[in-house]
Amino acid sequence: MVQRRKLQLILCWHMHQPDYRHALTQRFEMPWTYLHALKDYTDMAAHLERHPDMSAVVNLVPSLVDQLDDYARQYAAGVWHDPLLQWLQSAHLDDLSGTDRQRLIDACLRCHAPKMIDPFPPYRLLRDWVQRMKQDEVEPGLYVSGQFLADLLVWYHLAWLGESVRRSEPLVARLMTQGKGFTLEDRHELNALIGTLLTQILPRYRALQATGRVELSTTPAYHPIMPLLLDFNAAREAVPHLALPMSPAYPGGAARAVAQVREAQASYQTHFEQSARGVWPGEGALSTESLDILADQGFRWTASSETVLANSLRLSWGQTVPEKSAWLYQPYLHTSKHGSILCYFRDDRLSDRIGFDYAQWESGAAAQDFVAQLEAIYHAGPATHDQVVTVILDGENAWEYYPYNGFYFLDHLYQLLTEHAFIRTTTFAAHSAKVTRAAPLNQMVAGSWVYGSLTTWMGDAYKNAAWDLLVKAKECYDHRVATLSATQQVLATRQLSVCEGSDWFWWFGDYNNADSVRTFDELYRLNLTNLYLLMGVEPPTLLSHPLSQGARGHEAGGAMRRTSY
């Protein structure tokens, strides 16, 4: 009997947060790691637990994993390094300074209001009071009571809980029904639940991987753009006339790229007691040189964007590439001097439909449309062999734009996929283990999952200025590191890794939201300042001045970017 071909689907959820900790105090400067953990990492685990026949890949960046460890230690010790959690526990909200009151109020309204404030009348009322006071040019922090602040803190954290948590935890239902007048005991109970949820996240994903149907992958430790660490000119491979930083190169970039990759593998082995078989590079950014490094370090697979593949095939073939069904839905093999690695490339349009479009649809219709798109690929494909469709996107940033944090969409989608006649969900590890032949990919045009280029991190005057500041700091590091003690070297090197992360460069530029640009500008300059201080060097005065202002809003708050339109 002839077996019908199948359509293999690899669905990869990328979970990442930059390191928000102050290097000298270990205080968390921003709360996004634990908030996304409560809302998104819990829900994404719950959906995979709820659908035992569903296979998927979850990419956990080491900088995120390390911060989750940090929060678990805080709860074990009963000492919190995050201001919001300190305030949630505080018995003295009435005694906060006017500045801290205003910081608390601003922090507790920082979310996507249409889906996270407006559905909850008591929370909406608190927000409306604050807005009315501001409209009357009254500073809310000067007038609101400690009880107002307590209610705002509780509602903010309730809004940031995953839908799976709201449906399963009696405490959450009680607090949401109560609505106001939350006591210190209420806040302590909520904080205890938060601690339980945070400490369970990594064990839950370990357990999912142990089932064999979920693969956990990694990323170079602090999410750098590897092609730019290796060569600034890589940015011109996709955009030939792009403006570059004044500095000709990042000093010792190849060694730093290898160090970030090795640290990622070491972190993975510590947390998951095995080696990672695959790596999602920061922002899906790859070049020929970075592929060589990943192959040489023993990874079995990596992935990027269909636009990167199209640019690379155009270079190799010397002609325009045909319709993507002829070349996208298969892995490619890159061979280096010391190894080889399979490269998968995501379907940008399908990935963007989940990331941007389906949030506006009815959940069941959105899931059915996604499956219909897969069926169309299947029917247009070859009759002789299975194709593999790769869909990769953020595992956290899309869901606050969906009703109920995407609960119904993901539930419908996973149900349809697991019951489908010819679509089979799989993982990179499982699929790559069965690959016996793959088309060669000798040259990669450097690019990322954003526009197929590196322009999100280099080319803009502000981004280039940020790179020049990092180059100066690295030159100082190279000069000073041998004079530091062993402990100082570890701390300074870790801080250098943080500064090499992609997120800081992402946000520079006038096309981004001003508040987000201001925040990440401050964090980047703080990180560089702390690097100099850890080396015993006076920081340059330039680090006291903002680099970029930002100007306008961006789709999905600017945290994600489309590739397809």
Buried (B, 14 or more C-beta within 10 A) or exposed (E): EEEEBBBBBBBBBBBBBBBBBBBEEEBBBBBBBBBBBBBBBBBBBBBBBEBEEBBBBBBBBBBBBBBBBBBBEBBEEEEBBBBBBEBBBBEEBEEBEEEBBBBBBEBBBBBBBEBBBEEBEBBBBBBEBBEEBEEEEEEBBEEBEBBBBBBBBBBBBBBBBBBBBBEEBEEBEEBBEBBBEBEEEBBEBBBEBBBEBBBBBBEBBBBBBEEEBBBBBBBBBBBBBBBBBBBBBBBBBBBEEBBBBEBEBBBBBBEBBBBBBBBBBEBBEEBBEEEBBBBBBBBBBBBBBBBBBBBBBBBBBBBBBBBBBBBBBEEBEEEEBEEBEEBBBBBBBBBBEEBBBBBBBBBBBBBBBBBBBBBEBEBBEBBBBBBEBBBEBBEEBEEEEBBBBBBBBBBBBBBBBBBBBBBBBBBBBBBBBBEBEEBBBBBBBBBBEEBEEBEEBEBBBBBBBBBBBBBBBBBBBBBBBBBBBBBBBBBBBEEBBEEBEEEBBEBBBBBBBBBBBBBBBBBBBBEBBBBBBBBBBEBBBBBBBBBBBBBEBEBBEEBEEEBBBBEEBBEBBBBBBBBBE
